């Protein structure tokens, strides 16, 4: 769609106050879902991140890579196994997760950011003792899936101070057992955002946000107070796969992140729409 010069000026005028507001602040973006699969959406995400970095906003990109892990497991003839929607990670699967996340996916994102004019560095939770974890506790045994026990953001801060975008793969070192653990990317992003005292945590997903009616995309709830979450769970509005995502948002706010957001990664430039326009997008938690 072509826009006029006047419309371009209006867009820039609207964005300027937000650029001033966030300049020098830190934003953690968790990247995954369809935005990671579609080439056009992936390019739009990288453009958004480079633009934010260029205008002085500190952006940390935390990523998963479920589809790429599934593809590699299929390539080596190993079937993906899930328990109540979560990946079961035996030792062989953990080796693949580490190789794919910290290798192929992480470095391809660094390369894409560089191609769009950014400066980026690939990191993972093993680097500099960034993420430490213990085996996840619960009724289901998920193998080498971990709960984070410690976060050290020194390398991330150093990267930001050097004007570089840190791209973080979510694997962690065992606290005391010498193992390597697969960490849910939403959870890792929440912990990292809290450790950085970030201004915002943005979770990109494949839905518009929190819906009053899960079958009606026009029933988006734009703003949720953390104190309302328990009531929304009891009413069944927060249910299923949204529960762990929203729990991450709530935990981040309680740990000092000013605002958290769940936005629709299927929409091109959804990050810029959320951060630099009056309308915003998705659901914000305060």
Backbone as numpy.savetxt, mean C-alpha at the origin, in Angstrom:
# Nx Ny Nz CAx CAy CAz Cx Cy Cz
-9.74 12.47 -23.44 -10.59 13.66 -23.44 -9.71 14.90 -23.44
-9.94 15.78 -24.41 -9.18 17.03 -24.49 -9.77 18.04 -23.51
-8.90 18.81 -22.85 -9.37 19.88 -21.98 -8.75 21.19 -22.44
-9.46 22.27 -22.14 -9.00 23.59 -22.58 -7.89 24.09 -21.66
-7.23 25.16 -22.11 -6.20 25.78 -21.29 -6.78 26.29 -19.97
-7.98 26.85 -20.04 -8.64 27.35 -18.83 -8.92 26.23 -17.84
-9.32 25.07 -18.37 -9.58 23.92 -17.50 -8.29 23.42 -16.87
-7.20 23.44 -17.64 -5.91 23.04 -17.08 -5.52 23.98 -15.94
-5.73 25.28 -16.16 -5.40 26.26 -15.14 -6.22 26.02 -13.87
-7.50 25.66 -14.05 -8.37 25.39 -12.91 -7.88 24.19 -12.12
-7.44 23.16 -12.83 -6.91 21.96 -12.17 -5.68 22.33 -11.32
-4.77 23.10 -11.90 -3.55 23.48 -11.18 -3.87 24.38 -9.99
-4.82 25.28 -10.17 -5.22 26.18 -9.09 -5.79 25.39 -7.91
-6.57 24.37 -8.22 -7.16 23.54 -7.17 -6.10 22.71 -6.46
-5.09 22.26 -7.21 -4.07 21.40 -6.64 -3.09 22.15 -5.75
-2.85 23.43 -6.05 -1.78 24.18 -5.37 -1.90 24.19 -3.84
-3.07 24.45 -3.25 -3.14 24.44 -1.78 -2.77 23.09 -1.17
-3.12 22.01 -1.87 -2.81 20.68 -1.36 -1.31 20.40 -1.48
-0.70 20.87 -2.57 0.75 20.71 -2.72 1.47 21.43 -1.58
1.01 22.65 -1.26 1.61 23.38 -0.15 1.39 22.66 1.18
0.21 22.10 1.34 -0.14 21.42 2.60 0.74 20.20 2.84
1.02 19.44 1.77 1.73 18.18 1.93 3.24 18.29 1.68
3.70 19.44 1.23 5.14 19.59 0.96 5.95 19.28 2.23
6.93 18.41 2.07 7.77 18.02 3.20 7.17 16.96 4.10
5.90 16.59 3.86 5.24 15.55 4.66 5.46 14.19 3.99
5.19 13.13 4.76 5.39 11.77 4.26 4.06 11.09 4.00
3.96 10.45 2.85 2.77 9.68 2.47 3.21 8.26 2.13
2.58 7.28 2.76 2.87 5.87 2.47 1.74 5.33 1.60
2.11 4.75 0.46 1.12 4.21 -0.48 1.33 2.71 -0.59
0.28 1.95 -0.29 0.33 0.51 -0.50 -0.25 0.23 -1.89
0.54 -0.44 -2.70 0.22 -0.63 -4.11 -0.04 -2.10 -4.38
-1.20 -2.40 -4.98 -1.52 -3.78 -5.33 -2.80 -3.83 -6.13
-3.37 -5.02 -6.27 -4.62 -5.18 -6.99 -4.48 -4.98 -8.48
-5.60 -4.59 -9.12 -5.62 -4.42 -10.58 -4.67 -3.34 -11.06
-4.41 -2.35 -10.20 -3.50 -1.27 -10.59 -2.10 -1.81 -10.82
-1.83 -3.01 -10.30 -0.52 -3.62 -10.45 -0.46 -4.55 -11.67
-1.64 -4.90 -12.19 -1.70 -5.85 -13.30 -1.80 -5.12 -14.64
-2.67 -4.11 -14.72 -2.87 -3.36 -15.95 -1.69 -2.45 -16.24
-1.16 -2.53 -17.45 -0.03 -1.69 -17.83 -0.36 -0.20 -17.77
-1.57 0.16 -18.24 -1.96 1.57 -18.25 -2.12 2.11 -16.83
-2.76 1.32 -15.95 -2.93 1.74 -14.57 -1.59 1.82 -13.84
-0.72 0.86 -14.12 0.60 0.86 -13.49 1.37 2.13 -13.87
1.30 2.50 -15.14 1.97 3.70 -15.60 1.39 4.94 -14.92
0.06 4.98 -14.74 -0.59 6.13 -14.10 -0.15 6.24 -12.64
-0.02 5.11 -11.95 0.43 5.12 -10.55 1.85 5.67 -10.46
2.72 5.21 -11.34 4.11 5.68 -11.30 4.19 7.18 -11.59
3.39 7.64 -12.55 3.35 9.08 -12.86 2.90 9.88 -11.64
1.87 9.39 -10.96 1.36 10.08 -9.77 2.44 10.19 -8.70
3.13 9.09 -8.46 4.14 9.05 -7.40 5.31 9.98 -7.74
5.75 9.96 -8.98 6.85 10.84 -9.39 6.43 12.30 -9.27
5.20 12.62 -9.67 4.74 14.00 -9.56 4.74 14.46 -8.11
4.19 13.62 -7.21 4.16 13.98 -5.79 5.57 14.19 -5.25
6.48 13.32 -5.64 7.87 13.44 -5.19 8.51 14.72 -5.74
8.20 15.05 -6.99 8.79 16.22 -7.64 8.37 17.52 -6.95
7.13 17.56 -6.42 6.66 18.79 -5.77 6.98 18.81 -4.27
7.83 17.88 -3.83 8.34 17.95 -2.46 7.62 17.11 -1.43
6.79 16.17 -1.88 6.11 15.27 -0.95 6.93 13.98 -0.84
7.17 13.53 0.36 7.94 12.30 0.59 7.03 11.09 0.41
7.26 10.32 -0.63 6.41 9.17 -0.93 7.18 7.87 -0.67
6.54 6.97 0.09 7.06 5.63 0.31 6.09 4.66 -0.35
6.60 3.83 -1.25 5.76 2.86 -1.96 5.99 1.47 -1.36
4.92 0.89 -0.80 4.96 -0.45 -0.23 4.12 -1.35 -1.14
4.66 -2.48 -1.55 3.94 -3.28 -2.54 3.83 -4.75 -2.16
2.79 -5.36 -2.71 2.65 -6.81 -2.68 3.03 -7.36 -4.04
2.40 -8.48 -4.41 2.71 -9.08 -5.71 2.08 -10.44 -5.87
0.84 -10.59 -5.35 0.16 -11.88 -5.39 0.07 -12.51 -6.76
-0.37 -11.79 -7.80 -0.48 -12.40 -9.12 0.87 -12.91 -9.66
1.94 -12.13 -9.43 3.26 -12.55 -9.90 3.75 -13.79 -9.15
3.44 -13.86 -7.85 3.81 -15.05 -7.07 3.05 -16.27 -7.60
1.75 -16.11 -7.84 0.95 -17.21 -8.37 1.50 -17.69 -9.71
1.89 -16.74 -10.57 2.41 -17.10 -11.89 3.71 -17.88 -11.78
4.60 -17.47 -10.87 5.87 -18.19 -10.70 5.65 -19.58 -10.11
4.73 -19.69 -9.14 4.43 -21.01 -8.57 3.88 -21.94 -9.65
3.02 -21.39 -10.50 2.46 -22.20 -11.59 3.57 -22.63 -12.56
4.51 -21.72 -12.80 5.61 -22.01 -13.73 6.47 -23.17 -13.23
6.65 -23.26 -11.90 7.48 -24.34 -11.36 6.64 -25.56 -10.97
5.35 -25.50 -11.30 4.49 -26.65 -11.06 4.01 -26.81 -9.63
4.00 -25.72 -8.87 3.54 -25.79 -7.48 2.19 -25.08 -7.36
1.23 -25.75 -6.77 -0.11 -25.20 -6.65 -0.18 -24.19 -5.51
-0.82 -23.04 -5.78 -1.04 -22.06 -4.72 -2.11 -22.59 -3.77
-1.87 -22.40 -2.49 -2.82 -22.87 -1.48 -3.24 -21.71 -0.60
-4.55 -21.58 -0.37 -5.06 -20.50 0.46 -5.90 -21.07 1.60
-5.79 -20.46 2.76 -6.56 -20.84 3.94 -7.38 -19.63 4.37
-8.70 -19.72 4.23 -9.58 -18.60 4.56 -9.12 -17.30 3.88
-8.76 -17.43 2.61 -8.40 -16.26 1.81 -6.96 -15.80 1.95
-6.17 -16.43 2.82 -4.78 -16.03 3.01 -3.85 -17.12 2.48
-2.74 -16.69 1.87 -1.82 -17.62 1.25 -1.12 -18.48 2.30
-1.16 -19.80 2.12 -0.35 -20.68 2.94 1.06 -20.69 2.36
2.05 -20.43 3.20 3.42 -20.25 2.73 4.33 -21.28 3.37
4.57 -22.40 2.64 5.56 -23.36 3.12 6.95 -22.86 2.73
8.00 -23.61 3.05 9.36 -23.12 2.80 9.62 -22.89 1.31
9.17 -23.80 0.46 9.38 -23.64 -0.97 8.64 -22.40 -1.49
7.41 -22.21 -1.03 6.65 -21.03 -1.43 7.31 -19.76 -0.92
7.85 -19.81 0.31 8.54 -18.64 0.86 9.74 -18.27 0.01
10.46 -19.25 -0.48 11.60 -18.98 -1.36 11.15 -18.25 -2.62
10.00 -18.67 -3.16 9.46 -18.02 -4.36 8.98 -16.61 -4.03
8.30 -16.45 -2.90 7.83 -15.13 -2.48 9.00 -14.15 -2.36
10.07 -14.59 -1.71 11.25 -13.72 -1.55 11.86 -13.37 -2.89
11.98 -14.34 -3.76 12.58 -14.12 -5.07 11.73 -13.16 -5.91
10.42 -13.36 -5.91 9.53 -12.56 -6.75 9.34 -11.16 -6.19
9.04 -11.05 -4.88 8.76 -9.74 -4.30 9.99 -8.86 -4.23
11.06 -9.39 -3.59 12.26 -8.57 -3.39 13.09 -8.47 -4.67
12.83 -9.35 -5.62 13.58 -9.34 -6.88 12.78 -8.74 -8.02
12.07 -9.59 -8.74 11.41 -9.19 -9.98 10.45 -8.01 -9.81
9.51 -8.13 -8.88 8.50 -7.08 -8.73 9.13 -5.78 -8.24
9.93 -5.87 -7.20 10.53 -4.68 -6.61 11.38 -3.92 -7.61
12.22 -4.63 -8.31 13.13 -3.94 -9.24 12.41 -3.42 -10.48
11.33 -4.10 -10.88 10.58 -3.59 -12.04 9.87 -2.29 -11.68
9.41 -2.15 -10.42 8.78 -0.91 -10.00 9.80 0.23 -9.91
10.99 -0.09 -9.42 12.07 0.91 -9.39 12.36 1.39 -10.81
12.45 0.45 -11.73 12.75 0.79 -13.11 11.65 1.67 -13.72
10.38 1.34 -13.43 9.27 2.13 -13.96 9.29 3.56 -13.41
9.56 3.70 -12.12 9.64 5.05 -11.54 10.77 5.85 -12.19
11.89 5.20 -12.44 13.01 5.87 -13.09 12.64 6.27 -14.52
11.91 5.40 -15.21 11.50 5.71 -16.58 10.57 6.92 -16.64
9.82 7.14 -15.55 8.89 8.28 -15.50 9.55 9.52 -14.88
10.86 9.48 -14.75 11.59 10.67 -14.29 11.85 10.75 -12.81
11.53 9.68 -12.06 11.78 9.68 -10.63 13.13 9.07 -10.28
13.51 9.22 -9.02 14.68 8.53 -8.46 14.16 7.57 -7.41
14.47 6.28 -7.56 13.91 5.28 -6.67 14.96 4.27 -6.25
14.72 3.64 -5.11 15.60 2.57 -4.64 14.75 1.43 -4.11
15.12 0.22 -4.45 14.39 -0.96 -4.01 14.90 -1.47 -2.67
13.98 -1.69 -1.75 14.31 -2.20 -0.43 13.35 -3.34 -0.09
13.72 -4.13 0.91 12.78 -5.10 1.45 12.94 -5.12 2.96
12.03 -5.80 3.64 12.04 -5.81 5.09 13.26 -6.42 5.71
14.06 -7.14 4.93 15.30 -7.74 5.44 16.43 -6.72 5.51
16.33 -5.64 4.74 17.41 -4.66 4.65 17.47 -3.80 5.91
18.64 -3.75 6.52 18.84 -2.89 7.69 17.94 -3.23 8.86
17.50 -4.48 8.94 16.59 -4.86 10.02 15.28 -4.10 10.00
14.80 -3.78 8.79 13.61 -2.94 8.67 12.38 -3.58 9.31
12.10 -4.84 8.97 10.95 -5.53 9.51 11.38 -6.82 10.21
10.99 -6.97 11.46 11.19 -8.21 12.20 9.82 -8.79 12.50
9.74 -10.13 12.54 8.44 -10.77 12.71 8.57 -12.10 13.44
7.43 -12.56 13.94 7.30 -13.91 14.47 6.20 -14.60 13.68
6.16 -15.92 13.75 5.12 -16.68 13.06 3.75 -16.21 13.51
2.87 -15.98 12.53 1.52 -15.50 12.84 0.78 -16.51 13.70
0.16 -15.98 14.76 -0.63 -16.83 15.64 -2.09 -16.79 15.21
-2.79 -17.88 15.44 -4.20 -17.94 15.08 -4.65 -19.36 14.95
-5.93 -19.54 14.69 -6.47 -20.90 14.61 -5.99 -21.63 13.36
-5.63 -20.86 12.32 -5.15 -21.47 11.07 -3.64 -21.36 10.98
-2.99 -22.47 10.64 -1.55 -22.46 10.41 -1.30 -22.01 8.97
-0.60 -20.87 8.82 -0.34 -20.32 7.49 1.12 -20.50 7.08
1.87 -21.29 7.83 3.27 -21.50 7.48 4.11 -20.28 7.80
4.93 -19.88 6.83 5.85 -18.75 7.04 5.18 -17.41 6.73
4.07 -17.17 7.40 3.40 -15.87 7.37 3.59 -15.25 8.74
4.01 -13.98 8.78 4.44 -13.41 10.04 3.61 -12.25 10.56
3.70 -12.04 11.85 3.21 -10.84 12.52 4.41 -9.96 12.83
4.33 -8.69 12.46 5.44 -7.76 12.67 5.62 -7.47 14.16
6.87 -7.55 14.60 7.19 -7.24 16.00 8.03 -5.97 16.13
8.71 -5.57 15.04 9.64 -4.44 15.13 9.79 -3.80 13.75
9.82 -2.46 13.73 10.02 -1.72 12.48 11.16 -0.72 12.68
12.13 -0.75 11.76 13.24 0.20 11.77 13.23 0.93 10.43
12.89 2.22 10.46 12.71 2.96 9.21 13.93 3.82 8.86
15.10 3.51 9.43 16.30 4.30 9.17 16.61 4.37 7.68
16.61 3.23 6.99 16.93 3.22 5.56 15.89 4.00 4.75
14.63 3.90 5.15 13.58 4.65 4.45 13.79 6.15 4.63
14.08 6.57 5.85 14.31 8.00 6.11 15.53 8.49 5.33
16.58 7.71 5.31 17.79 8.09 4.57 17.48 8.28 3.09
16.68 7.38 2.54 16.31 7.48 1.13 15.51 8.75 0.86
14.54 9.03 1.71 13.72 10.23 1.54 14.56 11.50 1.66
15.48 11.52 2.62 16.34 12.69 2.79 17.22 12.93 1.57
17.52 11.86 0.82 18.32 11.98 -0.39 17.47 12.23 -1.64
16.18 12.46 -1.44 15.30 12.73 -2.57 14.97 11.50 -3.40
15.05 10.33 -2.77 14.82 9.07 -3.46 13.54 8.42 -2.95
12.77 7.81 -3.84 11.53 7.14 -3.48 11.84 5.71 -3.03
11.60 5.36 -1.77 11.82 3.98 -1.33 10.68 3.08 -1.81
11.05 1.94 -2.39 10.08 0.96 -2.85 10.30 -0.29 -2.01
9.32 -0.65 -1.18 9.53 -1.66 -0.13 8.74 -2.93 -0.40
9.46 -4.06 -0.47 8.85 -5.39 -0.58 8.61 -5.93 0.83
7.46 -6.54 1.05 7.02 -6.85 2.41 7.36 -8.28 2.83
8.64 -8.53 3.01 9.10 -9.75 3.66 9.90 -9.33 4.88
9.94 -10.19 5.90 10.55 -9.81 7.16 11.46 -10.91 7.67
12.43 -10.51 8.48 13.33 -11.46 9.13 12.69 -11.96 10.42
12.88 -13.24 10.72 12.39 -13.79 11.98 13.05 -13.10 13.16
12.28 -12.82 14.18 12.79 -12.13 15.36 13.96 -12.88 15.99
13.87 -14.21 16.04 14.93 -14.98 16.72 15.16 -16.35 16.13
14.39 -16.72 15.09 14.49 -18.10 14.58 15.26 -18.22 13.27
15.75 -17.09 12.70 16.51 -17.16 11.46 15.67 -17.39 10.22
14.35 -17.43 10.37 13.46 -17.67 9.23 13.17 -16.35 8.51
12.56 -16.48 7.34 12.06 -15.32 6.59 10.56 -15.47 6.48
9.83 -14.35 6.68 8.37 -14.42 6.74 7.73 -13.53 5.68
6.63 -14.04 5.15 5.78 -13.30 4.23 4.84 -12.41 5.06
4.78 -11.11 4.75 3.97 -10.17 5.51 2.89 -9.59 4.60
1.66 -9.55 5.09 0.59 -8.90 4.35 0.97 -7.45 4.07
0.83 -7.01 2.82 1.31 -5.68 2.42 0.53 -4.56 3.09
-0.78 -4.74 3.31 -1.56 -3.71 4.02 -1.03 -3.53 5.43
-0.78 -4.64 6.11 -0.29 -4.59 7.49 1.09 -3.94 7.53
1.97 -4.34 6.62 3.32 -3.77 6.59 3.26 -2.26 6.34
2.42 -1.84 5.39 2.30 -0.41 5.09 1.80 0.37 6.30
0.86 -0.22 7.04 0.32 0.43 8.23 1.40 0.62 9.29
2.20 -0.41 9.53 3.28 -0.33 10.52 4.35 0.67 10.09
4.70 0.66 8.82 5.73 1.59 8.32 5.23 3.03 8.41
3.97 3.26 8.04 3.40 4.61 8.12 3.43 5.12 9.56
3.08 4.26 10.51 3.09 4.65 11.92 4.50 4.97 12.39
5.47 4.14 12.00 6.86 4.36 12.42 7.42 5.65 11.84
6.93 6.05 10.67 7.38 7.29 10.03 6.58 8.52 10.48
5.55 8.30 11.32 4.63 9.40 11.68 4.10 10.07 10.42
3.67 9.26 9.47 3.25 9.75 8.16 2.00 10.61 8.25
1.89 11.53 7.32 0.69 12.36 7.20 -0.48 11.53 6.70
-0.19 10.64 5.76 -1.25 9.82 5.16 -0.76 8.40 4.90
-1.69 7.46 5.01 -1.52 6.09 4.52 -2.62 5.86 3.50
-2.24 5.45 2.29 -3.20 5.21 1.22 -3.12 3.75 0.80
-4.23 3.02 0.95 -4.29 1.63 0.50 -5.04 1.57 -0.82
-4.37 1.14 -1.87 -5.02 0.98 -3.17 -5.63 -0.41 -3.25
-6.90 -0.47 -3.64 -7.59 -1.75 -3.69 -8.45 -1.82 -4.95
-9.32 -2.84 -5.03 -10.12 -3.05 -6.24 -11.59 -2.73 -6.04
-11.90 -1.93 -5.01 -13.26 -1.45 -4.79 -13.21 0.06 -4.56
-14.36 0.71 -4.62 -14.40 2.18 -4.50 -13.99 2.64 -3.11
-14.20 1.80 -2.13 -13.94 2.15 -0.73 -14.92 1.37 0.11
-15.28 1.91 1.29 -16.27 1.26 2.13 -17.66 1.63 1.63
-18.49 0.62 1.34 -19.82 0.84 0.80 -20.87 0.55 1.86
-21.90 1.40 1.92 -23.05 1.15 2.80 -23.72 -0.16 2.40
-23.83 -0.36 1.07 -24.38 -1.59 0.51 -23.33 -2.15 -0.43
-22.79 -3.31 -0.09 -21.66 -3.86 -0.86 -22.01 -4.11 -2.33
-23.30 -4.19 -2.65 -23.72 -4.43 -4.04 -24.04 -3.14 -4.79
-23.86 -2.00 -4.12 -24.19 -0.71 -4.75 -22.98 0.22 -4.63
-22.26 0.39 -5.74 -21.04 1.20 -5.71 -21.33 2.68 -5.50
-22.59 3.08 -5.63 -22.95 4.47 -5.38 -23.20 4.75 -3.90
-23.06 3.71 -3.05 -23.32 3.88 -1.62 -22.02 4.10 -0.84
-21.04 4.72 -1.48 -19.74 4.95 -0.86 -19.87 5.80 0.40
-19.19 5.37 1.46 -19.08 6.18 2.68 -17.74 6.91 2.58
-17.78 8.23 2.45 -16.58 9.00 2.16 -15.68 9.20 3.38
-16.28 9.37 4.55 -15.51 9.65 5.76 -16.01 8.77 6.89
-15.07 8.15 7.61 -15.40 7.32 8.77 -14.54 7.75 9.94
-15.17 8.01 11.08 -14.42 8.24 12.31 -14.02 6.88 12.87
-12.80 6.79 13.39 -12.32 5.52 13.94 -13.29 4.98 14.99
-13.90 5.89 15.76 -14.83 5.47 16.81 -16.09 4.80 16.26
-16.36 4.96 14.95 -17.56 4.38 14.34 -17.34 2.97 13.82
-16.10 2.53 13.75 -15.77 1.28 13.06 -16.43 0.07 13.71
-16.39 0.00 15.04 -16.97 -1.16 15.72 -18.46 -1.28 15.43
-19.15 -0.14 15.44 -20.59 -0.15 15.13 -20.85 -0.60 13.70
-20.00 -0.15 12.76 -20.16 -0.54 11.36 -19.92 -2.04 11.17
-19.02 -2.61 11.96 -18.80 -4.06 11.92 -20.04 -4.80 12.42
-20.61 -4.34 13.53 -21.79 -4.99 14.10 -22.97 -4.95 13.15
-23.07 -3.86 12.37 -24.16 -3.72 11.40 -23.90 -4.48 10.11
-22.71 -5.06 9.98 -22.37 -5.84 8.79 -21.92 -5.01 7.62
-21.77 -3.70 7.81 -21.30 -2.84 6.71 -19.81 -3.09 6.45
-19.06 -3.27 7.53 -17.66 -3.70 7.40 -17.65 -5.21 7.60
-17.33 -5.95 6.54 -17.37 -7.41 6.63 -16.38 -8.00 5.63
-16.17 -9.29 5.74 -15.34 -10.03 4.78 -13.95 -9.47 4.64
-13.51 -9.32 3.39 -12.14 -8.88 3.10 -11.86 -7.44 3.47
-12.93 -6.64 3.73 -12.70 -5.26 4.14 -12.25 -5.15 5.59
-12.55 -6.15 6.40 -12.22 -6.07 7.83 -10.71 -5.88 8.04
-9.84 -6.74 7.47 -8.41 -6.54 7.74 -7.88 -5.23 7.17
-8.40 -4.78 6.01 -7.94 -3.51 5.44 -8.29 -2.34 6.36
-9.54 -2.35 6.83 -9.98 -1.25 7.69 -9.29 -1.32 9.05
-9.05 -2.53 9.55 -8.29 -2.66 10.80 -6.91 -2.04 10.66
-6.28 -2.19 9.49 -4.97 -1.56 9.24 -5.08 -0.05 9.29
-6.14 0.49 8.68 -6.35 1.94 8.69 -6.55 2.46 10.10
-7.38 1.75 10.87 -7.66 2.16 12.25 -6.39 2.12 13.09
-5.64 1.03 12.96 -4.42 0.89 13.76 -3.42 1.99 13.43
-3.32 2.33 12.14 -2.39 3.40 11.74 -2.80 4.73 12.36
-4.10 5.05 12.34 -4.57 6.30 12.93 -4.29 6.32 14.43
-4.55 5.21 15.09 -4.31 5.13 16.54 -2.82 5.25 16.89
-1.96 4.89 15.93 -0.52 4.98 16.16 0.06 6.31 15.70
-0.80 7.24 15.25 -0.32 8.58 14.98 -0.38 9.06 13.54
-0.76 8.19 12.59 -0.93 8.64 11.20 -2.18 9.52 11.15
-2.07 10.70 10.55 -3.17 11.66 10.63 -4.43 11.18 9.91
-4.25 10.66 8.71 -5.40 10.20 7.94 -5.03 8.97 7.15
-5.98 8.06 7.02 -5.76 6.88 6.19 -6.89 6.78 5.17
-6.59 6.17 4.04 -7.55 6.13 2.94 -7.54 4.76 2.28
-8.73 4.33 1.87 -8.87 3.18 0.96 -9.41 3.75 -0.34
-8.64 3.60 -1.43 -9.05 4.18 -2.71 -9.08 3.12 -3.80
-9.78 3.44 -4.86 -9.99 2.51 -5.97 -8.83 2.58 -6.96
-7.99 1.56 -6.93 -6.83 1.53 -7.82 -7.19 1.24 -9.27
-8.47 0.94 -9.53 -8.91 0.70 -10.91 -9.10 2.00 -11.68
-9.09 3.13 -10.96 -9.28 4.43 -11.59 -7.92 5.07 -11.83
-7.65 5.44 -13.08 -6.36 6.06 -13.41 -6.16 7.35 -12.62
-4.97 7.52 -12.09 -4.57 8.71 -11.33 -5.41 8.90 -10.06
-5.84 7.79 -9.48 -6.66 7.87 -8.26 -5.87 8.50 -7.11
-4.56 8.35 -7.09 -3.75 8.95 -6.02 -3.82 10.47 -6.10
-3.65 11.01 -7.30 -3.72 12.47 -7.46 -5.12 12.99 -7.17
-6.14 12.25 -7.57 -7.51 12.67 -7.31 -7.74 12.75 -5.81
-7.24 11.78 -5.07 -7.41 11.78 -3.62 -6.64 12.91 -2.96
-5.40 13.11 -3.38 -4.52 14.01 -2.64 -4.58 15.46 -3.08
-4.90 15.71 -4.35 -4.75 17.07 -4.87 -6.02 17.68 -5.42
-7.18 17.11 -5.08 -8.44 17.72 -5.52 -9.39 17.87 -4.34
-10.38 18.78 -4.50 -11.34 19.00 -3.45 -12.28 17.79 -3.26
-12.55 17.08 -4.35 -13.52 15.98 -4.29 -12.97 14.78 -3.56
-11.69 14.46 -3.79 -11.12 13.25 -3.21 -11.75 12.01 -3.83
-11.43 10.86 -3.25 -11.93 9.60 -3.80 -11.81 8.55 -2.68
-12.68 7.56 -2.70 -12.56 6.48 -1.73 -13.08 6.87 -0.35
-12.60 6.13 0.67 -13.02 6.33 2.06 -11.85 6.78 2.90
-12.07 7.85 3.69 -11.03 8.39 4.56 -11.37 8.06 6.01
-10.34 7.66 6.77 -10.51 7.35 8.19 -9.77 8.38 9.02
-10.49 8.93 10.00 -9.94 10.00 10.85 -9.91 9.54 12.30
